[in-house]
Amino acid sequence: MNRNFIFIKSLAIGLFLSTWGYSQTIEENIGESVKYRNIGPNRGGRATTVTGVTQEKGTFYMGASGGGLWKTTNYGNSWNNVSDGFFATGSMGAVRVAPTDSKTIYAGTGSDGIRSNIIVGKGVYKSENAGKTWKHVGLEATGHIGAVEIHPSNKEIVFVAAIGQAHSSNPERGLFRTKDGGNSWEKVLFINDSVGIADVEFAPGDPNTVYAAAWQVDRKPWTIKSGPNGGIYKSTNGGDSWRKLSNGLPSGLVGKADLAVSPANPSVLYALIEALPGSGLYRSDDKGESFKLINDQSDLLDRPFYYCNVDVNPKNENSVFVN
């Protein structure tokens, strides 16, 4: 996670930022002591994705449900839209900055908050000059993108978790990988034309180990179908082959899921899972080989098609944030 500060995705207008930093001591009652303030951008809309630049403190990118991609270089005191004139849609799904090159950015369009009047995405865009200009690099028919992850030591290798079209089945969904910076893509994990991938994560310190969360979703004006063919998958060869994880995980109606890992302890994997029965936060201490349900509090998964986000502190694997 390229974040210097904790960001919270919000349904309210704009983005809210905590003034607490990772270097601070974590307290159990931090939710009571931290104060949040609206830092904009005022026309951004609902925040759907955010990432920071490790090499440049104060620089962050924020993507909105319909307001495009924004950039700040002063901790959110001011924002500039960097997608206008380049992107064919204002709906953002995920944005990531290459760990080895702060000028290289990949942005996946199409929000993962699958509501009835959602704006469809138009694939993946890439910038090589810190957001000044962009070029379209494919996956236009994927509909909605849940996550983008860039290899920690090779900016040419990128995974894109494609949820697919929100209102119909389509074969352009699943987990895609490029090894040449987006010039070409291969589908490395595909279940069927109704099941997409909502999240993807590298195991810290071992980029050959990759985790992915599958999600079957079909949104109608009057209802939403989430599941049943969700689940967590793992690759130990850089995405060439995959197996479904099951030990300790729910096996009934499994819907949306989100994953989180921490460099503080690469063996720990969190999965926030919508399921019936079995919704809740799961933890693995052996890289996904077995899981335990550690919290089934109902409001952890309130409106999971919107929320269902989990993040873990990079310096403390026991400090977890859920939205």
Solvent accessible surface area in square Angstrom, and as a share of the most:
residue,aa,sasa,rsa
1,M,79,0.35
2,N,23,0.12
3,R,35,0.13
4,N,33,0.17
5,F,47,0.19
6,I,10,0.05
7,F,23,0.10
8,I,51,0.26
9,K,56,0.24
10,S,22,0.14
11,L,66,0.33
12,A,50,0.39
13,I,107,0.54
14,G,1,0.01
15,L,1,0.00
16,F,49,0.21
17,L,6,0.03
18,S,2,0.01
19,T,88,0.51
20,W,27,0.09
21,G,13,0.13
22,Y,24,0.09
23,S,98,0.63
24,Q,105,0.47
25,T,117,0.68
26,I,58,0.30
27,E,93,0.42
28,E,186,0.83
29,N,77,0.40
30,I,32,0.16
31,G,65,0.63
32,E,149,0.67
33,S,69,0.45
34,V,23,0.13
35,K,172,0.73
36,Y,100,0.38
37,R,123,0.45
38,N,82,0.42
39,I,18,0.09
40,G,5,0.05
41,P,9,0.06
42,N,129,0.66
43,R,209,0.76
44,G,0,0.00
45,G,18,0.17
46,R,34,0.12
47,A,4,0.03
48,T,7,0.04
49,T,7,0.04
50,V,8,0.04
51,T,1,0.01
52,G,0,0.00
53,V,2,0.01
54,T,83,0.48
55,Q,96,0.43
56,E,74,0.33
57,K,152,0.65
58,G,1,0.01
59,T,6,0.04
60,F,1,0.00
61,Y,1,0.01
62,M,0,0.00
63,G,0,0.00
64,A,0,0.00
65,S,23,0.15
66,G,37,0.36
67,G,22,0.21
68,G,3,0.02
69,L,0,0.00
70,W,36,0.12
71,K,33,0.14
72,T,3,0.02
73,T,89,0.52
74,N,54,0.28
75,Y,84,0.32
76,G,3,0.03
77,N,112,0.58
78,S,60,0.39
79,W,30,0.11
80,N,106,0.54
81,N,41,0.21
82,V,22,0.13
83,S,2,0.01
84,D,106,0.55
85,G,85,0.81
86,F,80,0.33
87,F,25,0.10
88,A,75,0.58
89,T,17,0.10
90,G,22,0.21
91,S,0,0.00
92,M,0,0.00
93,G,3,0.03
94,A,6,0.05
95,V,0,0.00
96,R,38,0.14
97,V,2,0.01
98,A,0,0.00
99,P,54,0.34
100,T,76,0.44
101,D,37,0.19
102,S,20,0.13
103,K,116,0.49
104,T,3,0.02
105,I,0,0.00
106,Y,0,0.00
107,A,0,0.00
108,G,0,0.00
109,T,1,0.00
110,G,0,0.00
111,S,1,0.00
112,D,19,0.10
113,G,2,0.02
114,I,0,0.00
115,R,85,0.31
116,S,44,0.28
117,N,104,0.53
118,I,20,0.10
119,I,86,0.44
120,V,54,0.31
121,G,1,0.01
122,K,74,0.31
123,G,1,0.01
124,V,0,0.00
125,Y,10,0.04
126,K,12,0.05
127,S,1,0.01
128,E,98,0.44
129,N,47,0.24
130,A,22,0.17
131,G,3,0.03
132,K,155,0.66
133,T,68,0.40
134,W,22,0.08
135,K,101,0.43
136,H,77,0.34
137,V,18,0.10
138,G,23,0.22
139,L,26,0.13
140,E,104,0.46
141,A,47,0.36
142,T,1,0.01
143,G,1,0.01
144,H,0,0.00
145,I,0,0.00
146,G,13,0.13
147,A,8,0.06
148,V,1,0.01
149,E,24,0.11
150,I,9,0.05
151,H,29,0.13
152,P,58,0.36
153,S,81,0.53
154,N,58,0.30
155,K,68,0.29
156,E,59,0.27
157,I,34,0.17
158,V,0,0.00
159,F,2,0.01
160,V,0,0.00
161,A,0,0.00
162,A,0,0.00
163,I,0,0.00
164,G,0,0.00
165,Q,43,0.19
166,A,1,0.01
167,H,75,0.34
168,S,66,0.43
169,S,65,0.42
170,N,14,0.07
171,P,76,0.48
172,E,68,0.30
173,R,2,0.01
174,G,1,0.01
175,L,0,0.00
176,F,16,0.07
177,R,13,0.05
178,T,1,0.01
179,K,116,0.49
180,D,50,0.26
181,G,3,0.03
182,G,4,0.03
183,N,126,0.65
184,S,64,0.41
185,W,50,0.18
186,E,76,0.34
187,K,80,0.34
188,V,26,0.15
189,L,16,0.08
190,F,87,0.36
191,I,57,0.29
192,N,57,0.29
193,D,63,0.33
194,S,36,0.23
195,V,1,0.00
196,G,0,0.00
197,I,1,0.00
198,A,6,0.04
199,D,9,0.04
200,V,1,0.00
201,E,30,0.13
202,F,22,0.09
203,A,1,0.01
204,P,24,0.15
205,G,85,0.82
206,D,42,0.22
207,P,36,0.23
208,N,86,0.44
209,T,7,0.04
210,V,0,0.00
211,Y,1,0.00
212,A,0,0.00
213,A,0,0.00
214,A,0,0.00
215,W,0,0.00
216,Q,19,0.08
217,V,5,0.03
218,D,41,0.21
219,R,32,0.12
220,K,63,0.27
221,P,106,0.67
222,W,195,0.68
223,T,62,0.36
224,I,50,0.25
225,K,102,0.43
226,S,22,0.14
227,G,1,0.01
228,P,59,0.37
229,N,65,0.33
230,G,2,0.02
231,G,7,0.07
232,I,2,0.01
233,Y,27,0.10
234,K,13,0.06
235,S,1,0.01
236,T,87,0.50
237,N,67,0.34
238,G,15,0.15
239,G,0,0.00
240,D,89,0.46
241,S,63,0.41
242,W,42,0.15
243,R,117,0.43
244,K,107,0.45
245,L,7,0.04
246,S,84,0.54
247,N,92,0.47
248,G,43,0.42
249,L,22,0.11
250,P,24,0.15
251,S,114,0.74
252,G,40,0.38
253,L,76,0.38
254,V,10,0.06
255,G,1,0.01
256,K,5,0.02
257,A,1,0.01
258,D,22,0.12
259,L,2,0.01
260,A,4,0.03
261,V,15,0.09
262,S,1,0.01
263,P,80,0.50
264,A,47,0.36
265,N,49,0.25
266,P,49,0.31
267,S,39,0.25
268,V,1,0.00
269,L,1,0.00
270,Y,4,0.01
271,A,0,0.00
272,L,0,0.00
273,I,3,0.01
274,E,38,0.17
275,A,8,0.07
276,L,128,0.63
277,P,105,0.66
278,G,28,0.26
279,S,41,0.26
280,G,1,0.01
281,L,12,0.06
282,Y,9,0.03
283,R,49,0.18
284,S,1,0.00
285,D,88,0.45
286,D,58,0.30
287,K,63,0.27
288,G,1,0.01
289,E,73,0.33
290,S,40,0.26
291,F,10,0.04
292,K,154,0.65
293,L,78,0.39
294,I,86,0.44
295,N,58,0.30
296,D,98,0.51
297,Q,97,0.43
298,S,99,0.64
299,D,91,0.47
300,L,31,0.16
301,L,19,0.09
302,D,81,0.42
303,R,116,0.42
304,P,23,0.15
305,F,30,0.13
306,Y,22,0.08
307,Y,47,0.18
308,C,1,0.01
309,N,20,0.10
310,V,2,0.01
311,D,50,0.26
312,V,1,0.01
313,N,1,0.01
314,P,30,0.19
315,K,144,0.61
316,N,51,0.26
317,E,33,0.15
318,N,99,0.51
319,S,11,0.07
320,V,44,0.25
321,F,48,0.20
322,V,49,0.28
323,N,45,0.23
